Amino acid sequence: MSKRRSTVRTQGPTSVIADGVTIRGDISGNRDLEIHGEVVGDSNVNATVIIAPDGIWRGKLTARDVVVAGHIVGAVRASGSIEIEASARIDGTVTGGAISVQPGAIVDGELKTVVEKRSVSNVEPLAKSATA
């Protein structure tokens, strides 16, 4: 990846899919994941997914945070942040709470930032007008 230090924080052990390994199927879990090989499938990971410069993801990638230095063919969605490194190529829609794109990165698709809706509790209704 680039010399710039990622702002995404990883936690606990990281599962690694090594260069030369192809995984076909859906991936879910609560641990960080680092891809140097290829994944063909969808994900629902409540942690950080890192696509290394030699990594390829084909399918819908959903995670808490995503760092992309490799190639993704499909939609990317993160409830937190998405960092797109200079070496990255994404063919698909990118949706996240915060998105950063380094110069040189290629994104062939839409970039969408979204904020999760939060419910509000303990709010008193407005008082009715005395003249009503």
Residue pairs with C-beta under 8 A, 6 or more apart in sequence:
1 52
1 53
1 67
1 69
1 85
1 87
2 69
2 85
2 86
2 87
2 102
4 85
4 102
6 67
6 83
7 81
7 83
8 48
8 65
8 66
8 67
8 80
8 81
8 83
9 48
9 65
10 32
10 47
10 48
10 50
11 32
11 47
11 48
12 31
12 32
13 31
13 32
14 31
14 32
14 33
14 34
14 50
15 29
15 31
15 32
15 33
15 34
16 33
16 34
16 36
17 23
17 33
17 34
17 35
17 36
17 37
17 38
17 39
17 55
18 36
18 37
19 36
19 37
19 54
20 37
21 36
21 37
21 38
22 37
22 38
22 39
22 40
23 37
23 38
23 39
23 40
23 41
24 40
24 41
25 40
25 41
26 41
26 42
26 43
26 44
27 33
27 39
27 41
27 42
27 43
27 44
27 45
28 43
28 44
28 45
29 45
29 46
29 47
30 45
30 46
30 47
31 45
31 47
32 47
32 48
32 49
32 50
33 43
33 45
33 47
33 48
33 49
33 50
33 63
34 49
34 50
34 52
34 55
35 49
35 50
35 51
35 52
35 55
35 56
35 57
35 70
36 52
36 54
36 55
37 54
37 55
37 56
38 55
38 56
38 57
38 58
39 55
39 56
39 57
39 58
39 59
40 58
40 59
41 58
41 59
42 59
42 60
42 61
42 62
43 49
43 59
43 60
43 61
43 62
43 63
44 62
44 63
45 62
45 63
45 64
46 63
46 64
47 63
47 64
47 65
48 63
48 64
48 65
48 66
48 67
49 61
49 63
49 65
49 66
49 67
50 66
50 67
50 69
51 57
51 66
51 67
51 68
51 69
51 70
51 71
51 72
51 88
52 69
52 70
53 69
53 70
53 85
53 87
54 70
55 69
55 70
55 71
56 70
56 71
56 72
56 73
57 70
57 71
57 72
57 73
57 74
58 72
58 73
58 74
59 73
59 74
60 74
60 75
60 77
61 72
61 74
61 75
61 76
61 77
62 77
62 78
63 77
63 78
64 78
64 79
64 80
65 78
65 80
65 81
65 82
65 83
66 76
66 78
66 81
66 82
66 83
66 96
67 82
67 83
67 85
68 76
68 82
68 83
68 84
68 85
68 88
68 90
68 105
69 85
69 87
69 88
70 87
70 88
70 89
71 88
71 89
71 90
71 91
72 88
72 89
72 90
72 91
72 92
73 91
73 92
74 91
74 92
75 92
75 93
75 94
75 95
76 82
76 90
76 92
76 93
76 94
76 95
76 96
77 95
77 96
78 95
78 96
78 97
79 96
79 97
79 116
80 96
80 97
80 98
81 96
81 97
81 98
81 99
81 100
82 94
82 96
82 98
82 99
82 100
83 100
84 90
84 94
84 99
84 100
84 101
84 102
84 105
84 107
85 102
85 105
86 102
86 103
86 104
86 105
87 104
87 105
88 102
88 105
88 106
88 107
89 105
89 106
89 107
89 108
90 105
90 106
90 107
90 108
90 109
91 108
91 109
92 108
92 109
93 109
93 110
93 111
93 112
94 107
94 109
94 110
94 111
94 112
95 112
95 113
95 114
96 112
96 113
96 114
97 113
97 114
97 115
97 116
98 113
99 111
99 113
101 107
101 111
